[in-house]
Amino acid sequence: IAESYTIEMGTLGPQWKDSPQPFTCSIEDPTKQTKFKGIKTYISYRVTPSHTGHPVYRRYKHFDWLYNRLLHKFTVISVPHLPEKQATGRFEEDFIEKRKRRLVLWMNHMTSHPVLSQYEGFEHFLMCTDDKQWKLGKRRAEKDEMVGAHFMLTLQVPTEHQDLQDVEERVDNFKSFARKMDDSVMQLTNVASELVRKHLGGFRKEFQRLGNSFQSISQAFTLDPPYRSDTLNNAISHTGRTYENI
């Protein structure tokens, strides 16, 4: 097996060995491109890894391909979601900028992970500039046999003796943590979604009324010239405008 990933003993227990060549990667300059004489339109991103300095240009579908390869291969590693696909409004400026920011966050996680950053398919994504070579590397990654349970064969494990009882306790504690975190995140998501729904409805008028009330107080204070404070009036007026913007 050509590829291998090393687990070592750290101060808190087993951990992935740090990448021998850490690097970062920038995503910039989202640009609208066309092909097939304008029939097909898409957004291209300039992706530049720090350890090569050579930019490559990738579409969202290339990121999506890489994401699915990572999910398929590294079943024991958490791979964060890509920003969601969108059928309409894909070329609106706000959407493009929002997607770029989320792709940057996703890429930062990939490059900082000691295992995901070393994956051959990830290197191919970051470095290949030739269309023919891209297709060859893509097929090679899709034929990778070291996926799922077979991925365990690529692991180099510590030689130190492991106390079985300690290992079982660590696994049980992690199970409890994962279950509790899953439930808590789900609860937070539901509460936040409900709050968003409320703010989109009735709360909108309430915020506007609150903003108008602050503006009214500010205007009232301007009618008492001897004791007026422009700094205070401006602050109250700014508060009102802020609530209206909200």
CORGITA-V819625 format. One record per pair of residues at least 6 apart in sequence whose ideal C-beta (glycine too) atoms are under 8 Angstrom apart, sorted by the first residue. I is the first residue (numbers start at 1). GAP is how many residues later the second one is. D is the distance in Angstrom with one decimal. If there is no record, write none. Layout:
i=I gap=GAP d=D
i=I gap=GAP d=D
//
This chain:
i=1 gap=145 d=6.7
i=1 gap=152 d=6.0
i=1 gap=153 d=5.8
i=3 gap=117 d=6.7
i=3 gap=143 d=6.6
i=3 gap=151 d=5.3
i=4 gap=150 d=5.3
i=4 gap=151 d=7.4
i=4 gap=152 d=5.3
i=5 gap=11 d=6.9
i=5 gap=12 d=7.7
i=5 gap=110 d=5.1
i=5 gap=113 d=7.0
i=5 gap=149 d=5.6
i=5 gap=150 d=5.8
i=5 gap=151 d=7.0
i=6 gap=10 d=7.4
i=6 gap=11 d=3.9
i=6 gap=149 d=7.7
i=6 gap=150 d=4.4
i=7 gap=7 d=5.3
i=7 gap=8 d=7.0
i=7 gap=9 d=6.3
i=7 gap=10 d=7.0
i=7 gap=148 d=6.1
i=7 gap=149 d=6.8
i=7 gap=150 d=5.3
i=7 gap=151 d=6.2
i=8 gap=6 d=7.4
i=8 gap=7 d=6.4
i=8 gap=8 d=7.9
i=8 gap=9 d=4.9
i=8 gap=150 d=5.9
i=9 gap=6 d=7.7
i=9 gap=149 d=4.9
i=9 gap=151 d=5.6
i=13 gap=157 d=6.6
i=14 gap=144 d=6.6
i=16 gap=97 d=8.0
i=16 gap=98 d=4.3
i=16 gap=99 d=5.5
i=17 gap=97 d=6.4
i=18 gap=96 d=5.3
i=19 gap=95 d=4.7
i=19 gap=98 d=5.4
i=19 gap=99 d=5.9
i=21 gap=30 d=6.1
i=22 gap=89 d=7.8
i=22 gap=90 d=7.8
i=22 gap=95 d=7.6
i=23 gap=26 d=5.7
i=23 gap=27 d=4.7
i=23 gap=28 d=4.0
i=23 gap=88 d=5.9
i=23 gap=94 d=7.3
i=24 gap=25 d=7.6
i=24 gap=26 d=4.7
i=24 gap=84 d=7.4
i=24 gap=87 d=5.5
i=25 gap=22 d=6.4
i=25 gap=23 d=6.7
i=25 gap=24 d=4.7
i=25 gap=25 d=6.7
i=25 gap=82 d=5.2
i=25 gap=83 d=8.0
i=25 gap=85 d=7.7
i=25 gap=86 d=5.1
i=25 gap=101 d=6.6
i=26 gap=20 d=8.0
i=26 gap=21 d=7.4
i=26 gap=22 d=4.9
i=26 gap=24 d=7.8
i=26 gap=78 d=7.7
i=27 gap=18 d=5.2
i=27 gap=19 d=7.3
i=27 gap=20 d=5.6
i=27 gap=73 d=6.2
i=27 gap=76 d=5.2
i=27 gap=77 d=5.1
i=27 gap=80 d=5.8
i=28 gap=17 d=7.2
i=28 gap=18 d=5.0
i=28 gap=20 d=7.3
i=28 gap=72 d=7.9
i=29 gap=16 d=7.1
i=29 gap=17 d=4.4
i=30 gap=13 d=5.2
i=30 gap=14 d=7.2
i=30 gap=15 d=5.4
i=30 gap=66 d=5.0
i=30 gap=67 d=7.6
i=30 gap=69 d=7.8
i=30 gap=70 d=5.3
i=31 gap=12 d=6.9
i=31 gap=13 d=5.3
i=31 gap=14 d=8.0
i=31 gap=15 d=7.9
i=32 gap=9 d=6.4
i=32 gap=10 d=7.6
i=32 gap=11 d=6.0
i=32 gap=12 d=7.9
i=32 gap=59 d=6.3
i=33 gap=8 d=7.3
i=33 gap=9 d=5.7
i=33 gap=10 d=7.3
i=33 gap=11 d=4.7
i=34 gap=6 d=6.5
i=34 gap=7 d=5.2
i=34 gap=8 d=7.8
i=35 gap=7 d=7.7
i=41 gap=50 d=7.2
i=42 gap=17 d=5.2
i=42 gap=18 d=7.6
i=42 gap=19 d=7.8
i=43 gap=16 d=6.9
i=43 gap=17 d=6.8
i=43 gap=47 d=7.2
i=43 gap=48 d=7.1
i=43 gap=53 d=6.0
i=43 gap=56 d=8.0
i=44 gap=13 d=4.8
i=44 gap=14 d=7.1
i=44 gap=15 d=5.8
i=45 gap=12 d=7.0
i=45 gap=13 d=5.6
i=45 gap=14 d=7.5
i=45 gap=55 d=6.8
i=45 gap=58 d=6.8
i=46 gap=9 d=4.9
i=46 gap=10 d=7.9
i=46 gap=11 d=5.9
i=47 gap=8 d=6.5
i=47 gap=9 d=5.2
i=47 gap=10 d=7.2
i=47 gap=11 d=5.2
i=47 gap=60 d=7.7
i=47 gap=79 d=6.7
i=48 gap=6 d=7.3
i=48 gap=7 d=4.4
i=48 gap=8 d=7.8
i=49 gap=62 d=7.8
i=49 gap=77 d=4.7
i=49 gap=78 d=7.2
i=52 gap=74 d=7.4
i=52 gap=75 d=6.2
i=54 gap=73 d=7.4
i=54 gap=75 d=7.4
i=56 gap=69 d=7.9
i=56 gap=70 d=6.6
i=56 gap=71 d=6.8
i=56 gap=72 d=6.9
i=56 gap=73 d=5.8
i=58 gap=67 d=7.1
i=60 gap=22 d=8.0
i=60 gap=25 d=7.5
i=60 gap=39 d=7.3
i=62 gap=63 d=6.6
i=63 gap=19 d=5.8
i=63 gap=40 d=6.5
i=63 gap=43 d=7.7
i=64 gap=18 d=6.3
i=64 gap=21 d=7.8
i=65 gap=73 d=7.1
i=66 gap=55 d=6.5
i=66 gap=56 d=6.6
i=66 gap=59 d=4.9
i=67 gap=12 d=6.9
i=67 gap=14 d=7.9
i=67 gap=15 d=5.0
i=69 gap=50 d=7.9
i=69 gap=52 d=4.8
i=69 gap=72 d=5.5
i=69 gap=73 d=7.3
i=69 gap=75 d=8.0
i=70 gap=9 d=4.7
i=70 gap=46 d=6.3
i=70 gap=49 d=6.9
i=70 gap=51 d=7.5
i=70 gap=52 d=7.5
i=71 gap=8 d=5.6
i=72 gap=75 d=5.5
i=72 gap=76 d=7.7
i=73 gap=46 d=7.0
i=73 gap=48 d=7.6
i=73 gap=71 d=6.4
i=73 gap=73 d=7.2
i=73 gap=74 d=4.6
i=73 gap=75 d=7.9
i=73 gap=78 d=6.3
i=74 gap=41 d=6.9
i=74 gap=42 d=6.7
i=74 gap=45 d=7.7
i=74 gap=77 d=6.6
i=75 gap=72 d=7.6
i=75 gap=73 d=5.5
i=75 gap=74 d=7.9
i=75 gap=76 d=6.8
i=76 gap=75 d=7.0
i=77 gap=36 d=7.5
i=77 gap=38 d=6.2
i=77 gap=39 d=6.7
i=79 gap=37 d=7.1
i=80 gap=26 d=6.0
i=80 gap=29 d=5.6
i=82 gap=20 d=7.7
i=82 gap=21 d=7.4
i=82 gap=24 d=6.0
i=83 gap=15 d=7.6
i=83 gap=16 d=5.0
i=83 gap=19 d=3.9
i=83 gap=20 d=6.5
i=83 gap=23 d=7.5
i=86 gap=9 d=6.6
i=89 gap=6 d=5.4
i=90 gap=6 d=7.8
i=109 gap=7 d=7.9
i=110 gap=6 d=5.3
i=110 gap=7 d=6.2
i=110 gap=12 d=6.6
i=111 gap=6 d=5.3
i=116 gap=6 d=6.5
i=120 gap=20 d=8.0
i=120 gap=21 d=6.8
i=120 gap=24 d=8.0
i=121 gap=16 d=7.6
i=121 gap=20 d=3.9
i=121 gap=23 d=7.5
i=124 gap=10 d=7.6
i=124 gap=13 d=4.0
i=124 gap=14 d=7.4
i=124 gap=17 d=6.5
i=128 gap=6 d=4.8
i=128 gap=9 d=5.7
i=146 gap=7 d=6.5
i=146 gap=8 d=5.4
i=207 gap=36 d=5.2
i=207 gap=37 d=7.2
i=207 gap=39 d=5.3
i=208 gap=35 d=7.5
i=208 gap=36 d=5.8
i=210 gap=30 d=7.9
i=210 gap=33 d=4.9
i=211 gap=28 d=8.0
i=211 gap=29 d=4.6
i=211 gap=30 d=6.7
i=211 gap=31 d=7.3
i=211 gap=32 d=3.5
i=211 gap=33 d=3.6
i=211 gap=35 d=7.9
i=212 gap=28 d=6.9
i=212 gap=32 d=7.4
i=213 gap=27 d=7.3
i=214 gap=22 d=5.6
i=214 gap=23 d=7.2
i=214 gap=25 d=4.9
i=214 gap=26 d=3.2
i=214 gap=29 d=6.6
i=215 gap=22 d=6.1
i=215 gap=25 d=3.8
i=215 gap=26 d=7.3
i=216 gap=24 d=8.0
i=217 gap=19 d=5.6
i=217 gap=23 d=7.9
i=218 gap=15 d=5.0
i=218 gap=16 d=7.9
i=218 gap=18 d=4.2
i=218 gap=19 d=4.0
i=218 gap=22 d=6.5
i=221 gap=7 d=5.7
i=221 gap=8 d=7.5
i=221 gap=11 d=7.1
i=221 gap=12 d=5.2
i=221 gap=15 d=7.2
i=222 gap=6 d=6.0
i=222 gap=11 d=6.0
//
